[in-house]
């Protein structure tokens, strides 16, 4: 059973080829003898090595697919636009050996693109589900025509893959969907994370599970921070939340989310006695205001560290499944979606605390210092590499070890460099999300006070 998909690559062709050929992913100890695995791991940083397992090419040399693909682009004068296509073919855990997976991948690539395009095919062994990666040059080496990426091409890839799997006596997943350009969803699911639509489906499913009529279903979602919209004819209900660029139609979430399917699911709830009394999410829940009040009481209301700490506390409220935890979730769906990146935010916060960074100026100075230290190590390593070119054979081994030691020193610095850059890029977004949540909570508090005041006036009359 194989799932397939591909999407355009607009950035660096070399980067996507390097990812597909990563020796850490294409060589796995449990599939190789120890000596061979150690040898492959040792040479993985050698830019000239060709000792990679389960890496093959079609219509281009294995030792330099990047050079061959760029030569084709230059020949036909087509260097811009989509530089390549990155595809995958993933197998059911335990169903194929690495050899079988790679053979199926090669057959699939040749039948799908092999007549006109240059391809790198790799089999990654770093997860329980063995999977192939394809990197396809966007320009044909025969005609110079660019691959056009129609929907029919995605169906064609699925049909070819299924046919080859059947020939190899592997199961086929009938009527399976493909990833047509949703590369973000592919990588999120690969890492066990949720996408924007996954989170929306989760909220819609919760609303359906707690209600019995369409009106109560709609009200439940309003209390979760969503706004309902319809087209000019009153059809195609969609949801939008503050901060979203455009609404999402319910039916686009899948066959279980059409109007008819939702009504059927709501009707089925009539047999559940516990739903005779609907418990909506509390409209006056104010987790951010409560957290900020607690910090004001503790006289801690300034600094970048505090902002990240508050944000992480809000995101942690989104991870619980009990009714009480759900009732205390933030109001903003856009903020709740950031729970996907909770691990990264915790990593960011740890760097801020460990390195005593609490202001934008301190973060900027830290980044300059890290860049300087990395540049100095690069100069040292380049000096040693120049020595290697002129050294005698018996001296090269020692010099290579020195260069490797410098590279190892650079790795933690590069990681800090990446995290610091991420913090700088994310800080304005976090500030906006917190401001949006604060505004929504304040509006709900005011709305509840007005409702209580109106009730009191009506009672006094």
Secondary structure, 3 states (H helix, E strand, C coil): CEEEEEEEECCCHHHHHHHHCCHHHHCCHHHCCHHHHHHHHHHHHCCCCCCCCCEEEECCCCCCHHHHHHHHHHHHCCCCCCCEEEEEEEECCCCCCHHHHHHHHHHHHHHHHCCCCCEEEEEECCCCCCEEEEEEECECCCCCCECCCCHHHHHHHHHHHHHHHHHCCCCCCCCCCCEECCHHHHHHHHCCCCCHHHHHHHHHHHHHHCCCCHHHHHHHHHHCCCEEECCCCCCCCEEECCCCCCCEEHHHHCHHHCHHHHHHHHHHHHHCHHHCCCCCCCCCCCHHHHHHHHHHHCCCCCCHHHHHHHHHHHHHHCCCCCHHHHHCCCCCHHHHHHHHHHHHHHHHHHHHHHCCCCCHHHHHHHHHHHHHHHHHHHHHHHHHHHHHHHCCHHHHHHHHHHHHHHHHHHHHHHHHHHHHHHHHHHHHHHHHHHHHHHHHHHHHHHHHHHHHHHHHHHHHC
